[in-house]
């Protein structure tokens, strides 16, 4: 049986995310960065093109509605509450919702 990849969405894709997180994500077997939401659709598209990320959202709210994502990396200084496991780069903390174990 094939193992399903862990699909991660990026909220914020600034320099730290591009230079630190993306190289690290590339080294994790079974992890796929599947979506990005950045300050603008154009900047999100540029990051998506650079890293072969298939989906670009106009805003973080749309990204969080994507039920195909298993986790979200918040690479912005303004973290938000999510209904999925999240990793916030500025605080280096993990927040989990009550249904994170599904």
C-alpha positions in Angstrom: 0.0 0.0 0.0 1.3 3.4 -0.9 1.7 6.0 1.9 -0.1 9.2 1.3 2.1 12.3 1.4 1.8 14.8 4.1 0.4 17.9 2.3 1.5 21.2 3.7 0.2 24.7 2.9 2.3 27.8 3.4 0.9 31.0 4.8 3.5 33.6 4.0 6.4 32.8 1.8 9.0 35.5 2.5 12.7 35.2 2.4 12.9 33.0 5.6 10.4 30.6 4.3 12.1 30.4 0.9 15.6 30.1 2.2 15.1 28.0 5.3 11.8 26.2 5.3 11.6 25.1 1.7 15.1 23.5 1.7 14.2 21.7 4.9 10.8 20.5 3.5 12.6 19.2 0.4 14.6 16.8 2.7 11.5 15.3 4.4 10.4 12.1 2.6 6.7 12.0 2.1 6.1 15.7 2.6 4.6 17.8 -0.2 4.2 21.6 -0.1 0.9 21.7 -1.9 -0.4 25.2 -1.6 0.7 28.8 -0.8 -0.9 32.1 0.2 1.3 35.1 0.2 0.7 38.9 0.4 -0.5 39.0 -3.1 -1.5 36.4 -5.7 1.4 37.5 -7.9 4.0 37.0 -5.1 2.4 33.7 -4.3 2.6 32.6 -7.9 6.3 33.6 -8.0 7.0 31.3 -5.1 4.8 28.6 -6.5 6.7 28.7 -9.8 10.1 28.7 -8.0 9.3 25.7 -5.9 6.7 23.8 -8.1 3.9 24.4 -5.6 0.7 23.4 -7.5 -1.9 25.7 -5.8 -1.9 29.4 -5.1 -4.6 31.1 -3.0 -5.5 34.8 -2.8 -5.5 34.7 1.0 -4.8 32.6 4.0 -8.5 32.0 4.7 -8.9 30.2 1.4 -5.8 28.1 2.1 -7.2 27.0 5.5 -10.4 25.9 3.7 -8.5 23.4 1.6 -9.3 20.1 3.2 -6.7 18.2 1.2 -4.0 19.9 3.4 -2.8 18.0 6.5 -0.7 20.8 8.0 0.0 24.5 7.6 3.3 26.3 8.0 2.8 29.9 9.0 5.8 31.8 7.7 4.6 35.3 8.6 4.9 37.5 11.7 1.1 37.6 12.0 0.2 34.0 12.9 -3.5 33.0 12.7 -5.7 30.4 14.3 -6.1 27.3 12.2 -8.2 24.1 12.3 -5.1 22.0 11.3 -1.8 21.4 12.9 0.3 24.6 12.4 4.0 25.5 12.8 4.7 29.2 13.2 8.2 30.3 12.1 8.4 33.4 14.3 7.4 31.6 17.5 8.7 28.2 16.7 5.6 26.8 18.4 3.0 24.3 17.4 -0.7 24.8 17.9 -3.1 21.9 17.5 -6.8 22.0 17.3 -9.1 19.5 19.0 -9.4 17.5 15.8 -5.7 17.5 14.8 -5.5 13.7 15.3 -7.9 12.9 12.4 
